């Protein structure tokens, strides 16, 4: 079952986020990592909010352990995010009607 992952990074900036994405080899608007179905990020009053949709929680957890955690630390993000997991009831796939 697909899982929505909401990450709240208190004290983080969009500039740090851009550094992390670069270290992952990802580009804005481009394809995501294997297992990811969707992604967006926005600045908040106290940091950044990242919302992902993954094929499974296990795939997200492995990616978080291997890439999100280490690259966030390298970029100087002050601590781990508050993470909320939600089972996705439905989602849309871009270009599915093409």
N, C-alpha and C positions, 0 to 999 in steps of 0.2 A: 504494500500500500504506500502511496506517495505521502511524504511528510513535509509539512511547512516548518521551516526553522527561522525563528525570529531572534536576531542577535542584537543586543543593546550594548554598545561600547561607550561607556561613560568616559569623558575626557579625551576621546579620540577625535581626529579631524579628517576631513575629506582628503587632505594632502597625504596623510598617513595611509588612508585607504588606497589612494592611487599608487603609493609605493608598494603596498602589499600585492595589489593586482599585477603590477609590473613584475614583481619577483615570482609570481605564479605563472607568468607568461601569458596572461589573459589580456584582452583588449576590450575597451568599451564597445558594446554593441556586437561583439563577436561571440563565437561559441564558448560555452562554459566547459568546466571539467566533466569527465565521464561520470554519469549518474545524476548530474544536475539538470533540472527541468526548467528552472527560471531563477532570476536574481534581480534585485534592485537595491539601491542604497540611497539614503537621504540624511542630511544634517538635521540634528535635533537641537533643542536648547542647551543640552549638556553633553553632546557627543555625536555619534552616528548610529543610525538604525539600518541594519542589513536584514533583508528578508529573502530567503531562498526557498525553493521547492526542489526536493530531491526524490529520486525513485524509492529510496529506503533510508531509514535512520542510520543503518549500519554503514552505508556508503558515505553519508554526511559525516558521521563520527570519525571514520578513517581519514577523510579529507581534512577535517578539523585538526586531528592529531598530527598529521603529516605536514600540513601547510598553513592553515589559518593560525594556529597557536604559535609556531616558531616564527613565521613572518610578521605576525603582529608584535611579538616581542622585539624583533629586529627593528621594526619601524618606531618603537618607543611608545606603543600603546600601554597605558598604565596598568592594565590588568585584564583578566579574562572577561568576556562579555557575559551578561545575563542572557541565558538561552531559554527560549520557550519552544516546545515541540507541539505541533498540532497535526492530527491525522487529516489529510486533505480529502474532503468528500468529492471534489471535482476540480478540474483545472482545464484550461484551454491551451491548445498547442498552436503557436503562430504558424500561419501558412498551411494549416491543415485543409483549408477549403480550396487551395490552389490546384 
